Amino acid sequence: MTTTTLRRGRTPGDLLFSIGLGTVIVLVLFATLYPIYFVLIASVSDPTLVATGKVWVLPQGLSTFGYEQILADDRIWTGYRNTLVYTVVGTALNLVVTLPAAYALSRREFGPRRPLMFFFAFTMFFSGGLIPTYLLYRDLNLLDNWLVFVIPSALNVYNLIIARAFFENSLPEELFEAATLDGVGYLQFFWRMAIPLSKAIIAVIGLYYLVQHWNDFFTGLIFVRDYDKQPLQIVLRDILLSNQAFAGGAGGAGGSGGGAYAQQFADQIKYGVIIVSTLPVLLVYPFVQKYFEKGVMVGSVKG
């Protein structure tokens, strides 16, 4: 070992590279997390101080006006209830449909798997369009029906491809051959061995589906007119628009000063809406994070 070699065999070049890499990672992390943190502190700060740029690191002039306005609206609890139902039922149906389909398509002895995969992939690039979709949902009696949030999105082809890649590359063929010697069939192998060994991919695609349902805005906007069935995202949008309209009205009636002040409170409500809509997903993520890193790379590298 030469005199230029540092402890643990690291050269000055290695140390310099590690410092540079660590700096880049910290900057990227800051650029990613600070906007979320700023929204959080701005939602509980005095809107005047936020508007004048005095809120950077810590909340200034504690104010819960935005959350009071949001949580005082009875519609938000209906929206929360609806979205929770759509998310839980929809995610469960997604997993029930996606995992068996991916397992079947991963079996090389399944003859029609390539034509079927082609038809699945075809839908990723071509669709019928909004008007034919609306007419189809009308004929299926899905308009103003809560099932419109669940049934049409029962399968996501991208998640199907990820799950299929997992079953193909992570479950040894020898494991299936050993199971067949004990009289285990395809279905028993899927439930007793494939599913218990697939916690990582179940957590990943389950999180993908959960976020998809939680953020579903377009379905309620186009296909649902009954307000008692609207998801949380539509309710929050209406609250935000009503406060923006109030700010605009105050600006027209009370002069520029009153309009600016009303706009500041409307902005605080906007920050509160962002937190209310994202907080549940942020709370769920830590519980699946340990599986996420492993599962998200499934099928990306083949040995």
N, C-alpha and C positions, 0 to 999 in steps of 0.2 A: 504494500500500500504506500503510495507516494505522499509527500508532505502536503500536496494540494487536496488530498482526499479528506473530506470532513467526516464527522461521526456518522456511523451507519453507511459508509461508503458513498456518500453524496458529495458531488463536486460543487464548486461555486456556481457553475452553470445550472445544475439541477436546482440549487437553492433559489437562484434568480428566477428560473422558470416557475417554481412553486409559488413564489411571491407574486409574480405577474398573474398566474392563473387564479390565485386566491383573490387578488384585487379585482379581476374581471368578474369573478363569481359574486363578490360582494356588491359590485356596481349593478350587475344584472338583478340580483336579489332586491336591492334597494329600489331600482326602477320598477320592479314588479309589485312589491309590497307597499311602497309608500303611497301610491294612489288610493289603495284600499284603506290604509291607515288614515289618510287625510280625510276621506269621506266619513270615516268613523268619528274623528274628533270634530269635524265640521258639523256633524249632525247634532252635537251636544254643545256647541259653542254659540256665542252671541252672533247672529247673522250679520250684524253691522261690522263686527271685527273680522269675520270671515271675508266679507266683501271688500274690506280695506286692506286685505293681505296681512293681517296681524296674527293669523293662526297658522303655525308651521309645525311645531313639535308637540305642544300640549294644548288641550282645550282652553279657551279663554272666554270668560263670562258665561258660566254654565247656563244653558237654556235647553229645555226639553219640549219646546213649543212644537217642533216637527213631529215628534213621537206622540204627543198629546193629540194633535190633530188627526194623525193616522189611526191610532188605537181607539179614539173616540168614535170612529165611524163603524157602525155595526156591520157594514158590508165587508169589512176586512176579515171578520171572523167567519163569515160565510165563505169567502174566498179561500181562506186557510183550510177550512173543512173540506171544501170541494177539491182543492189541489192535493191535500193529503190522501184523499180517497183515490183520486186519479193516479197519483204517483205510486201508492202502495199496490193497488190492484193492477195497474198497467205494468209496473216493473215485474211483479210476480208472473203475469201472463207472458211478458217478454222472455223471461228465463225459461218458462215451461215450453215455449215454442222454439226458442233459439237453440238451446242446448241439445235436445233430441235431434233437431234438424242438422246441426253441425256434426253431431256424432255419426249420423247416418251417412252424411256426405264425406266424412273422413275415412270410411271403410272402403278400401281399394276393391274389394270384391263386390261392391254395390254397383251394378252395371250402369244404371241411368244417372250416376252422380255427375258426370261431366255435362250432359245436356241440361240437367236441372240447375247446375251451378251457372251455366250460361244464361238461363232464363232469370235467375236471381240477379246476376250481375247486370243484365240488360236494363233492369228497372233503375239502376243507379245513374244511368245516362239519359234515359228517355222516360217520360211520363205522359199521362193523358191530358194534363193541363188543369187549370182551376175549374173552368166551367163544366167539363165532363165529370170531374171529381164531385162537384156540387150536385150534379144531376144524379150521379150514382148514389151518393149518400142519401139524397131525397128518396130515391126508389127503395133503398134499404131501410128507410125510416130511422136514419141516424141523425137527422137534423133535430136540434133541441133535445138530443138524447145524450146522457152522460157517457154512453158507450162509444161515442164518436172520439173521445179522448183515449180510448183503450184499444178497441178492435183494429182500426186501420193502421195503427203503429205497432201491431203485435210483433213484427219482425223488422229488424234493421239489418240490411244486407252487409254493411260494414262490420257490425258486431258478429254476424254469422261467419264471415270470412276469418275473423280473428279466432273465434271459438273452434272452427274447423282446423285451422293451422295448429292450435294447441293440441287437439286430439290426435292429429297426424304425427306431430313431432315430439310430443312429451309423454305419450303413453306407448311403451314398448310393445311391439307386436308379440314378443315372447310372453308377455303378461297375459294377453288374450289367449294364446295357444295353451298356456298352462291352465287357464281357467276352463277352457273347453274340455280338457282332459278330465276335469272334475264334473263335467256335465252342465257347465254354465252356458246359457245362451246369450245372444246379443243383448236382449233387454236386461237380463240379470247382471251381465257384466257392466252395462251402462249405469245401473242404479247402485250396485254394490261396490264397484271398483272405480269406474271412470269419474263419477260425481264426487266421491270422497277425495280423490286425487286432484280435483280441479278447483280447489278453493280460490286459487289466485285468479284464474280466468273468470270465475263466477263473480268475484268481488269487482273486477275491472269492468266487465260488461254490465254488471248490475249498477255500478256507479254511473256509467254512461247513460243507461236507460233512465235512471233516477233523475239525473240532471236534465235529460231531454224532456221528461214529463213535467218536472218542476218549472221549467222555463217555457213550456208550451204556451204561446201567446196567440199564434195565428189561428189555431183550431177554434178557440173560443170567439175570436173576432169575426170569423167568416161563417161558421156553421152553428153557432148557438145564439139565440135571441133571448132566451129565458135568463134573466139576470141571476136568479137563484142557483143556476148551474154554472155560472161563470167561474173560471179559475182565479187564483190570486193575482196573476199578472194583469188581467183585465181590470180587476178592481183597483189595483195600485195605479194603473194607467188613468183610470177615470178620476181618482183622487188627485193625481198630479195635474191633469188637465183642468179640473175645476179650480184648483188653486192658481194655476197659471192664468186662467181666465179672470179670476178675482184680481190678480196683480195687474193685468192689463186694464181692467175696469177702473182700478184705483188710480192708475196712471192717467187715464183719461179724465177722471172726475176730480181728483185731488191735486193735480199738478205733478210736476216731475219729481218733487221731493217725496210726496206720498206714494207715487208709483214705484220709485226706487226702493222705498222702505218695504212696500208690499212684495216687491220682487225678491228682496232679501229673505223674507219669511217663506216665500214660495220655493226658493232655492234650498232652504233648510229642510222643508218638507221633502224635496227631491232627494237630498242626502239620506233622510230617514227612510224613504221608500227603497233606496238601494240596499240599505242595511237590512230592512225587514224582509226583502225578497231573497237575499243571498245568505243570511245567517244560518238557516236550517241546513243548507248544503254544506256550509263550512263546518258545521258541527258534526255532520255525518262523516266527512272525509277522514278525520284522524282514525276512525275505527277500521277503515279499509286501506289505509295508507301502507301498512306493512305488506299487503298483497299487491299493491298497485305497481310498484317498481318491477316486481317479478313478472306479473301478468301482462303489463303493457308491452313488454318486449317479446311476447310469445310469437314464435314463427318468424322473427326478424333475422335470426341466425340459425343456419342448419349445420350440424356437425357431420 
